[in-house]
Amino acid sequence: MYSFFSNLKKCIEEITEYSSTDSYIAQYILNNHNKIPKMTIFDIAKECNTSPATITRFCKRVNNSSFKDMKEDVIVYNEFLEEEISKKSIDNYKINISSDNILENYFKSVYKSFNETRKLIDENNLIRAVEWIYKAKSIYVFGSSFSNIIAKSFSEKFTRLDKVAYSFPTINSQVLAIDSINKDDLVILISFSGTTRHIKRIYKLLKKKNLRILWITSNCETINSFNEIKLLVSSLKIDQFQTSIIQDHALNSIIDILYIYYIYLHNK
């Protein structure tokens, strides 16, 4: 779902990379997502002053999907929005918080998540991860769903430390990037659950190449490979919301501590 949303936003935000037609179609879909499931390809083409063939090519080029698959992505996106901002979701949150003070509850939750994450950190693994980052020729960072935003943050931060770090905005670009990864590179998988269909697919492809993999996740399942390190974060989340409310803080805290340890251990 997030990949679909991100792909359309990219058409609008990265103006120099896409045609004005692509940007217009993407903007129309995002602005009219509630109507799209009931529209035919001819309806959308008419609204966008273009042809059905152009819409078909747009779906393939931008979302790597057919028009039918794109409509299914829109349906999933609409269902997410409906559940996330529904009165039921809000009422459930009110029932489950410890007090009526939303601010107090939020910061208590963030503090608890940080505290649990601190207790889960194995410093030996942390130092070993920093050494992997230091020795890596290039770093490829993959995220799943909203964790992909955090993957982007990792790549941006470590570029400041003279490390070549890449992140990829779409599912298709992530899969294609695997062909470019070599034995002397490092792969970082950032996924709160560690169990999404996409991250499992990426992991399977990476394992075939016998690459070094650094996990940042709340999934505490044991790994049995010397080529893998797992840095764990708190599994705490606010169940009433599908989007990441406090999970991203825990994941980002690992990135921050890796950054600090890197400078501490490899200060030139």
N, C-alpha and C positions, 0 to 999 in steps of 0.2 A: 504493500500500500504506500509506504513512504517513498519508495523508489519511483513510483508513478508520479506522485506529487512533485518530487524533486526534479524529475525529468522535464515536466511542464514548466516549472519555475525557471529552470536553466535556460529554456528557450527565450524567456522574456528578459532575464537578467544579463545573460551573456549575448548582448546585442550583436557584437561583431562576428559571432560564430554561427548565427542562424539567420535565415532569410526573414524578411518582414512578414511573409506569408506564414511561416512556421510560428513566429511570435504571435501573430494575430489569432491563429487557430488555437494555440496553447492558452492564450488569454481568454478566448471565448469559452473553452472547456472549463477552465478554472472558475470563471465568473458565472457559468450556467451549469455547474455540475449536477444540480438537482434535476435539470431537464434532460440531460444527456441520455440516461437509460431508456427513455421513451422515444428518443429521436433515431431516425434512420441516418445512414451515411449521406443520403441525398438531402435530408433536412439540414444537417450540419454544413454540408458543402454550400447550400443556398445561403445560410446565415453568414458564412465566412466569405461569400462572393468568390467561390472557387469551385473545383470539380470534385466528384467522388474519388477519382484516381489520385488527386492531390492529397485528399484526406487519408487514403490508403497508404500512400508513400510517407506521409507525416507520421502515422502510427508506427510504421516499420523503422523509420529513421530515428525518431525521437524516443519511442518507448520499446523498440525492438519487439513489436507485437502486431497482431492483426487488428482490424477495427473491432471485431467481436471481443477480443481479449481486452482491448482498451476500455470498452464499455463495461466489462466485468470488473476491471480495476476501478472504474468510477463508482460502481455499485458498492464495492468494498470500502472505498473512501467515504462515500455517503453514509454507510452504516457506522463507520467509525465516528464520524462527526455527530451523528444522531445520538449514539450512546454516550459519547464523551461530554456533550453539553446538555444532556437531557435532564429534566427535573428529577428523575429517579436517581441518576448518578449523584447529583448535588445533595439530595435528601439522604442518600446512603452515607455520604461523606459526613454530613452533619450528625447522623446517628452514631457513627463510629469514632469520631474524634473525642478526646478525653474531656474537652470543655467547649464552650461556644467561641472561644478565642482562636480564630483560625491562624493568626500570626504566631501565637504561642505554640500551637500544635505543629505548625510547619517547622519552626526552628528546633523544636524538640526532636522531631523526626530526623532532620538533617544532622543534628548533633549525635543522635543515636547511631545513624548510619556511619558517620565518620569514626565514631568510637569503635564500632564493630569492625570496620575496615582496618583501623589501626591494629587491632588485636589479631587480625588475620594475616598481616604482613609478615612474611618470613624474610628476614634481612639477608640471609644467605642467597635466597632466590632473587631478591632485589638486586644485590650486587652482581650476581651472575647475569641477570638481565641487562644491567648497565654495560657489562663487558661485551655482551653480544651486540648491543647497540653501537658501542665504540668500534668494534672490529668489523661491523657490517659495511660492505661496499655501498649498498643501497638498502633502504628500508621500505617495505611495501605494507601499508596499513589498510586493513579491511574492516568495515563495520557492517552491522546488520540493522536495518531499519533506522531508528533515531540514533543508534550508536555510531552511525556513519558520520554524524556531525562531530562526534568526539574523535573519530579517526582523522578527520580533517584538522582538528585542533592539534593532535599529536604531530602530524606532518608539518604544520606551520611552526610549532614551537621548536622542533628539533632541527629545522632548517636554519634557525638562528644559531645553532651550535655547529654549523658547517657540516651537517649530515644531510645526505640526499635522501629525502623521505617523500614518498608518494601516497596519495589517497585518491580514490576513484568514486565519482558521484553516483554511478549507476550500476545495476547488477551486471549488465552486459560488459561494461568496461572493466569491472573487477575480474570477471571470468577470463576475458581476453588478456588482461595484464599478467596472469599466471604464467603464460608462455615466455614472458620476458625475465622471469626470476631465475637467478643462478644460485649455485651452492654457497657462494660467498656473500649472498644477500640475507636479510632477515625479514621474516614475515611476522606482523603483529595482528592478531585477531581481537577485536574489541566487540564484545557482545555480552550484555548483561545476563541473559539467560544461557547463552552458549548452545542453545538447542533449536534455533530457528532453522527452517528448511534451507534458507540461503546459506547460512554460515556452515551448516553441515555439508552442503555441496562444495563450498569453497575449501573446507577442511579436507574433504576426500580427495580433491584435485591436488592439493598441496602435499598430502601424504604420499601420493604416487611419485612425487619428485624428491622425496626424502629431504625436505627443507627444514631449517630451524624455525620453530614457531613459538612465539611468545603470546600467551593468552592474557587478556585482562577481562575478567568475568566474575560472576557470582556463583558459577557452576563449580561445585567442589568435587566433582567426579575425578577420581584419581587418574593420572596419566602414567603410562608405562614406557615412555620413550625418553632417551637421553637428549633427544633433539627438541624437546618441548619444555617450556617453563610456564607455570600457571601462577599469576598474581591475582589473588582473590580479593573481592570487595564484598561488602555487606549485601545480603539478599533482601534487605528491607525495602519495601515499596508501599505506596498508597494504593491499595487494591481497587479502590473506587474509580480510579482513572487509568485509562489505557496508556496515555502518554507518560513519558518519563518526568516525574516530579522531583524525586530525590535521587533516583538511580544515577543520573548523569553526574551529580556531585561526587558520588563515590568513585565512579570510573575516572573522572577528571583528577581526583586526588592522587590516584596512582600515577597518572601522567606527570603531574606536578612534582611528585616525589622522585620519579625517575629523572626528571630534568635537573632537580637540585642535586641528587646523588651523582649524576653525570658530571656536573661542574665541580663538585667536591672531589671526585676521584680522578678527574682528568683535566684539572685546571692547568692551562699551559703557562 
